[in-house]
Amino acid sequence: MMLIEKTVVPPEALPIAEFRDHLRLGTGFADLGAGDAALLAYLRAAIAAIEMRTAKVLMQHEFMVTLEGWREERAQPLPVAPVSAIGEVRLRDAAGFALVVAPTRYRLVPDISRPRLQAIGGCLPGVPSDGRAEIDFTAGFGPAWSDLPVDLAQAVFLLAAQYYELRHEGIGGAQAIPFGVMALIEPWRTVRVLGGRA
């Protein structure tokens, strides 16, 4: 399985001004643009770290997952949540030719922990030998920062603030995620048992 981000969250959707206020930084300085670029980088790094720990996509954007075969004949769990839409499902053969699966053959089963692609009226179509399946989907709590649950938004600010405070020590100085951040994200972590099977 390989998960690919097809789009990224645009900079204007991220709360740079709010994060600057959180850090109690001044405004009106000549190098404000350079400072905002650094704050944006810390926010993106914190978001990525929290998404990796929770398997939750914080802000909505597009993904593609490629699979060599289905986990189950009737359903395929998706690797992140929450998923709001399935864009397209393709079966690609060894030569690279892609066949688009009709949307009437599957549906999205939304779930905050384990969303899945579910077959309608039978099994998912077979993946070609030496080929793969590709699923395009949209994941995230929403397109705006205000769509995030409050605890996850606060966790991002706390972790990004730590990255900011340790900026002169290099990324290696960041060490483990602080206890306060872990406490905020713990309820959102997906517990995987039985190899991810239901």
C-alpha positions in Angstrom: 0.0 0.0 0.0 1.2 3.5 -0.8 -0.5 6.7 0.2 0.1 9.8 -2.0 -1.0 13.3 -1.3 -2.4 14.7 -4.6 -2.9 18.2 -3.2 -1.7 20.2 -0.3 -3.4 22.5 2.1 -2.9 26.0 0.7 -0.9 28.4 3.0 -3.8 30.9 3.2 -5.9 28.2 4.9 -3.4 27.8 7.8 -3.8 30.1 10.9 -0.5 31.9 10.7 -1.8 35.1 12.3 -3.4 33.1 15.2 -0.2 31.1 15.7 1.8 34.4 15.8 -0.6 35.6 18.5 -0.2 32.3 20.3 3.5 32.9 20.4 3.0 36.5 21.4 5.1 37.8 18.6 5.1 41.4 17.5 3.9 42.6 14.2 4.9 45.4 11.8 8.5 44.4 11.4 10.3 44.6 8.0 11.0 40.8 8.0 7.4 39.8 8.8 7.2 37.9 5.5 10.2 35.8 6.3 8.9 35.2 9.8 5.5 34.1 8.5 7.3 31.6 6.2 9.0 30.1 9.2 5.8 30.0 11.2 4.1 28.3 8.2 6.9 25.6 8.2 6.4 24.9 11.9 2.7 24.6 11.5 3.1 22.2 8.6 5.6 20.1 10.5 3.4 19.9 13.6 0.3 19.0 11.5 2.3 16.2 9.8 3.6 14.8 13.1 0.1 14.8 14.6 -1.4 13.3 11.4 1.2 10.5 11.5 0.5 9.7 15.2 -3.3 9.7 14.8 -3.9 8.6 11.2 -6.3 11.5 11.0 -6.1 14.2 8.3 -6.6 17.5 9.9 -7.4 19.8 6.9 -9.2 18.6 3.9 -7.3 17.7 0.7 -7.0 15.0 -1.9 -5.2 11.6 -1.7 -4.6 8.5 -3.7 -3.9 5.1 -2.3 -2.5 2.3 -4.4 -2.9 -1.4 -3.5 -1.7 -4.7 -5.0 -4.9 -6.4 -3.8 -8.0 -5.8 -1.7 -7.8 -6.5 2.1 -11.2 -8.2 1.9 -13.4 -9.2 -1.1 -16.2 -6.9 -0.1 -14.4 -4.0 1.6 -11.1 -2.1 1.6 -10.2 0.0 4.7 -8.7 3.4 3.9 -5.5 4.3 5.6 -6.6 7.7 7.0 -9.7 9.3 8.3 -12.1 11.1 8.2 -12.9 10.5 4.5 -15.7 12.6 3.0 -15.7 11.4 -0.6 -14.4 8.8 -3.0 -13.3 10.5 -6.2 -12.5 7.5 -8.5 -11.5 3.9 -8.3 -9.2 2.5 -11.0 -7.8 -0.9 -11.8 -4.4 -0.7 -13.5 -2.9 -3.7 -15.3 0.8 -4.6 -15.6 1.1 -2.5 -18.8 -0.2 0.6 -17.1 -3.7 0.6 -18.7 -6.3 1.9 -16.3 -10.0 0.8 -16.2 -12.3 3.1 -14.2 -14.6 1.2 -11.9 -18.3 2.3 -12.1 -19.3 4.2 -9.0 -22.4 2.1 -8.8 -20.2 -0.9 -7.7 -19.0 0.7 -4.5 -19.7 3.2 -1.8 -17.9 5.0 1.0 -18.6 3.8 4.5 -17.6 6.9 6.6 -16.1 6.2 10.0 -14.0 8.4 12.2 -11.5 5.6 12.8 -11.7 3.1 9.9 -13.5 4.4 6.8 -13.7 1.9 4.0 -14.6 1.4 0.4 -17.5 -1.1 0.4 -18.7 -3.2 -2.5 -22.4 -2.8 -3.5 -24.2 -6.1 -4.2 -21.2 -8.4 -4.3 -17.5 -8.2 -4.3 -15.0 -5.5 -5.3 -13.7 -6.1 -8.8 -10.6 -8.2 -9.1 -7.2 -6.5 -9.2 -5.3 -7.5 -12.4 -2.4 -9.9 -12.0 0.8 -7.8 -11.5 -1.4 -4.7 -11.5 -2.8 -2.5 -8.8 -5.9 -0.7 -7.6 -5.9 3.1 -7.2 -8.4 4.9 -5.0 -8.7 8.7 -5.2 -10.4 10.2 -2.1 -10.9 13.4 -0.1 -9.9 13.3 3.6 -9.8 15.8 6.4 -12.1 17.4 9.0 -12.8 20.3 6.6 -11.2 22.9 4.4 -11.0 25.6 7.1 -9.0 25.7 10.3 -12.2 26.3 12.2 -13.4 22.8 11.1 -10.8 21.1 13.3 -11.8 19.7 16.7 -10.6 22.1 19.3 -8.2 19.6 21.0 -6.4 18.8 17.7 -6.1 22.5 16.8 -4.6 23.2 20.3 -2.2 20.2 19.9 -0.9 21.6 16.6 -0.2 25.0 18.2 1.6 23.5 21.2 3.8 21.3 19.0 4.5 24.0 16.5 5.4 26.3 19.4 7.9 23.7 20.6 9.4 23.5 17.1 9.7 27.3 17.2 11.3 27.4 20.6 13.9 24.8 19.6 14.5 26.2 16.1 18.2 27.0 16.9 18.9 23.5 18.0 17.9 21.9 14.7 15.2 19.4 14.1 17.0 16.8 16.1 16.5 18.9 19.3 12.7 18.4 19.0 12.9 14.9 20.5 9.6 13.3 21.5 6.2 14.8 21.3 5.5 16.6 24.7 3.1 15.0 27.2 0.6 17.8 26.8 0.3 17.2 23.1 0.1 13.5 23.5 -2.7 13.9 26.0 -4.7 16.0 23.5 -4.3 13.6 20.6 -4.6 10.3 22.5 -8.4 10.1 22.1 -8.0 10.5 18.3 -5.4 7.7 17.9 -6.7 4.6 16.0 -5.9 1.4 17.7 -5.1 -1.3 15.1 -5.7 -4.9 16.1 -5.6 -8.1 14.0 -3.5 -6.5 11.3 -6.2 -3.9 10.6 -9.0 -6.5 9.9 -12.4 -6.0 11.4 
